[in-house]
Amino acid sequence: MSTPGIDARLLELLQQASNLQLFQLNSVIERMLADPRRILQVRKDLHLGQTVRFMDWRDGQMRAGKVVAMKDTQLTIQEQATRSAWTVPYTAVEPSAPGAPQPAPEPAPPPAPRAGRNDFRCGEKVAFEDKHLNTVVGVIVRINQRTASIDPGDGMTWRVGFSLLRHVVDI
Protein backbone atom coordinates (compact mmCIF):
# COMPACT_ATOMS: atom_id res chain seq x y z
CA MET A 1 0.00 0.00 0.00
CA SER A 2 1.51 3.30 -1.07
CA THR A 3 0.15 6.67 0.02
CA PRO A 4 1.55 9.71 -1.79
CA GLY A 5 3.47 12.14 0.39
CA ILE A 6 3.90 9.72 3.35
CA ASP A 7 7.19 8.07 4.25
CA ALA A 8 7.10 4.35 3.28
CA ARG A 9 8.96 3.36 6.49
CA LEU A 10 6.33 5.08 8.62
CA LEU A 11 3.57 3.29 6.76
CA GLU A 12 5.34 -0.04 7.31
CA LEU A 13 5.56 0.62 11.05
CA LEU A 14 1.90 1.59 11.22
CA GLN A 15 0.93 -1.61 9.39
CA GLN A 16 2.56 -3.60 12.20
CA ALA A 17 0.68 -1.71 14.95
CA SER A 18 -2.43 -3.21 16.56
CA ASN A 19 -5.86 -1.63 16.15
CA LEU A 20 -5.76 -0.38 19.73
CA GLN A 21 -2.34 1.23 19.17
CA LEU A 22 -3.63 2.92 15.98
CA PHE A 23 -6.71 4.17 17.86
CA GLN A 24 -4.54 5.57 20.67
CA LEU A 25 -2.25 7.23 18.15
CA ASN A 26 -5.26 8.71 16.33
CA SER A 27 -6.61 10.10 19.62
CA VAL A 28 -3.28 11.72 20.49
CA ILE A 29 -2.93 13.23 17.01
CA GLU A 30 -6.46 14.66 17.06
CA ARG A 31 -5.81 16.33 20.45
CA MET A 32 -2.51 17.76 19.20
CA LEU A 33 -4.12 19.15 16.04
CA ALA A 34 -6.93 20.77 18.08
CA ASP A 35 -4.40 22.54 20.33
CA PRO A 36 -5.13 26.31 20.11
CA ARG A 37 -1.40 27.08 19.96
CA ARG A 38 -1.09 25.10 16.72
CA ILE A 39 -4.14 26.84 15.28
CA LEU A 40 -2.76 30.29 16.19
CA GLN A 41 0.62 29.35 14.74
CA VAL A 42 -1.02 28.88 11.32
CA ARG A 43 -3.70 31.56 11.67
CA LYS A 44 -1.32 34.45 12.46
CA ASP A 45 0.20 34.23 8.97
CA LEU A 46 -3.13 34.07 7.09
CA HIS A 47 -5.42 36.78 5.72
CA LEU A 48 -8.50 36.87 3.53
CA GLY A 49 -7.72 36.62 -0.17
CA GLN A 50 -4.36 34.91 0.44
CA THR A 51 -3.45 31.98 -1.80
CA VAL A 52 -2.56 28.90 0.25
CA ARG A 53 -1.97 25.18 -0.19
CA PHE A 54 -4.12 22.74 1.77
CA MET A 55 -4.50 19.00 2.02
CA ASP A 56 -7.46 17.17 0.49
CA TRP A 57 -8.29 14.63 3.22
CA ARG A 58 -9.89 12.29 0.64
CA ASP A 59 -6.73 11.50 -1.31
CA GLY A 60 -3.90 13.21 0.61
CA GLN A 61 -3.10 15.55 -2.31
CA MET A 62 -2.15 19.17 -1.80
CA ARG A 63 -4.45 21.67 -3.50
CA ALA A 64 -4.24 25.45 -3.97
CA GLY A 65 -6.92 28.01 -3.22
CA LYS A 66 -7.77 31.42 -1.80
CA VAL A 67 -8.87 32.05 1.77
CA VAL A 68 -12.45 33.36 1.67
CA ALA A 69 -13.51 33.04 5.35
CA MET A 70 -11.79 32.51 8.70
CA LYS A 71 -13.54 31.10 11.79
CA ASP A 72 -12.29 29.93 15.19
CA THR A 73 -11.04 26.45 14.27
CA GLN A 74 -11.64 26.25 10.51
CA LEU A 75 -11.27 28.34 7.41
CA THR A 76 -13.02 28.29 4.06
CA ILE A 77 -10.88 28.08 0.94
CA GLN A 78 -12.04 28.42 -2.65
CA GLU A 79 -10.05 25.92 -4.66
CA GLN A 80 -8.43 27.44 -7.76
CA ALA A 81 -8.85 24.45 -10.08
CA THR A 82 -12.54 23.70 -9.48
CA ARG A 83 -13.75 26.95 -7.86
CA SER A 84 -15.36 24.79 -5.15
CA ALA A 85 -15.38 25.83 -1.49
CA TRP A 86 -13.59 23.74 1.14
CA THR A 87 -13.98 24.09 4.89
CA VAL A 88 -10.78 22.78 6.44
CA PRO A 89 -9.10 22.98 9.84
CA TYR A 90 -6.24 25.47 10.10
CA THR A 91 -3.84 22.57 10.62
CA ALA A 92 -4.63 21.28 7.09
CA VAL A 93 -3.10 24.44 5.60
CA GLU A 94 0.56 24.49 4.67
CA PRO A 95 2.13 27.34 6.62
CA SER A 96 4.24 29.88 4.76
CA ALA A 97 7.99 29.58 4.99
CA PRO A 98 9.27 31.51 8.02
CA GLY A 99 10.44 34.96 7.01
CA ALA A 100 8.83 34.69 3.59
CA PRO A 101 7.35 38.01 2.52
CA GLN A 102 3.56 38.00 2.78
CA PRO A 103 1.83 40.03 0.09
CA ALA A 104 -0.54 42.43 1.74
CA PRO A 105 -4.17 42.18 0.68
CA GLU A 106 -4.95 44.57 -2.13
CA PRO A 107 -6.64 47.66 -0.73
CA ALA A 108 -10.06 48.44 -2.11
CA PRO A 109 -9.95 51.28 -4.61
CA PRO A 110 -11.21 54.54 -3.14
CA PRO A 111 -14.78 55.34 -4.15
CA ALA A 112 -15.17 57.77 -7.00
CA PRO A 113 -16.01 61.25 -5.76
CA ARG A 114 -19.74 61.93 -5.95
CA ALA A 115 -20.81 64.74 -8.20
CA GLY A 116 -22.31 67.69 -6.35
CA ARG A 117 -24.07 70.97 -7.03
CA ASN A 118 -20.79 72.83 -7.63
CA ASP A 119 -19.80 70.44 -10.45
CA PHE A 120 -22.59 71.61 -12.81
CA ARG A 121 -23.70 74.90 -14.42
CA CYS A 122 -26.80 75.98 -16.34
CA GLY A 123 -26.46 75.34 -20.08
CA GLU A 124 -24.17 72.30 -19.69
CA LYS A 125 -25.00 69.10 -21.54
CA VAL A 126 -25.48 66.13 -19.20
CA ALA A 127 -26.72 62.54 -19.30
CA PHE A 128 -28.44 60.21 -16.83
CA GLU A 129 -30.41 56.95 -16.82
CA ASP A 130 -34.19 57.01 -16.30
CA LYS A 131 -36.09 54.36 -14.30
CA HIS A 132 -36.10 52.05 -17.34
CA LEU A 133 -32.29 52.39 -17.64
CA ASN A 134 -32.57 54.39 -20.85
CA THR A 135 -29.93 57.07 -21.24
CA VAL A 136 -31.40 60.57 -21.40
CA VAL A 137 -29.24 63.42 -22.70
CA GLY A 138 -30.25 67.01 -22.08
CA VAL A 139 -29.25 70.50 -21.03
CA ILE A 140 -29.34 71.86 -17.49
CA VAL A 141 -31.94 74.64 -17.37
CA ARG A 142 -32.02 75.23 -13.61
CA ILE A 143 -29.84 74.40 -10.59
CA ASN A 144 -31.81 73.65 -7.43
CA GLN A 145 -30.48 72.85 -3.93
CA ARG A 146 -30.37 69.03 -4.39
CA THR A 147 -31.36 68.52 -8.04
CA ALA A 148 -30.90 69.95 -11.49
CA SER A 149 -33.74 70.52 -13.96
CA ILE A 150 -32.86 68.88 -17.26
CA ASP A 151 -34.49 69.59 -20.65
CA PRO A 152 -33.84 66.76 -23.12
CA GLY A 153 -35.58 68.70 -25.92
CA ASP A 154 -38.63 66.43 -26.21
CA GLY A 155 -41.02 68.67 -24.27
CA MET A 156 -40.39 66.99 -20.89
CA THR A 157 -38.40 68.35 -17.97
CA TRP A 158 -36.58 66.07 -15.52
CA ARG A 159 -35.43 66.82 -11.97
CA VAL A 160 -32.36 64.70 -11.32
CA GLY A 161 -30.03 64.43 -8.33
CA PHE A 162 -26.48 65.59 -9.00
CA SER A 163 -24.98 62.21 -8.13
CA LEU A 164 -26.90 60.64 -11.04
CA LEU A 165 -25.67 63.15 -13.63
CA ARG A 166 -22.59 62.91 -15.78
CA HIS A 167 -21.12 65.46 -18.18
CA VAL A 168 -21.47 64.91 -21.92
CA VAL A 169 -18.72 66.17 -24.20
CA ASP A 170 -19.70 67.07 -27.78
CA ILE A 171 -17.10 66.15 -30.35
Buried (B, 14 or more C-beta within 10 A) or exposed (E): EEEEEEEEEEEEEEEEEEEEEEEEEEEEEEEEBEEEEBBEEBBEBBEEEBEBBBBEEEEEEEBEBBBEEBEEEBBBBBBEEEEEEBEBBBBBBEBBEEEEEEEEEEEEEEEEEEBEEEBBEEEBEBBBEEEEEEEBEBBBEEBEEEBBBBBBEEEEEBEBEBEBBEEEEEE
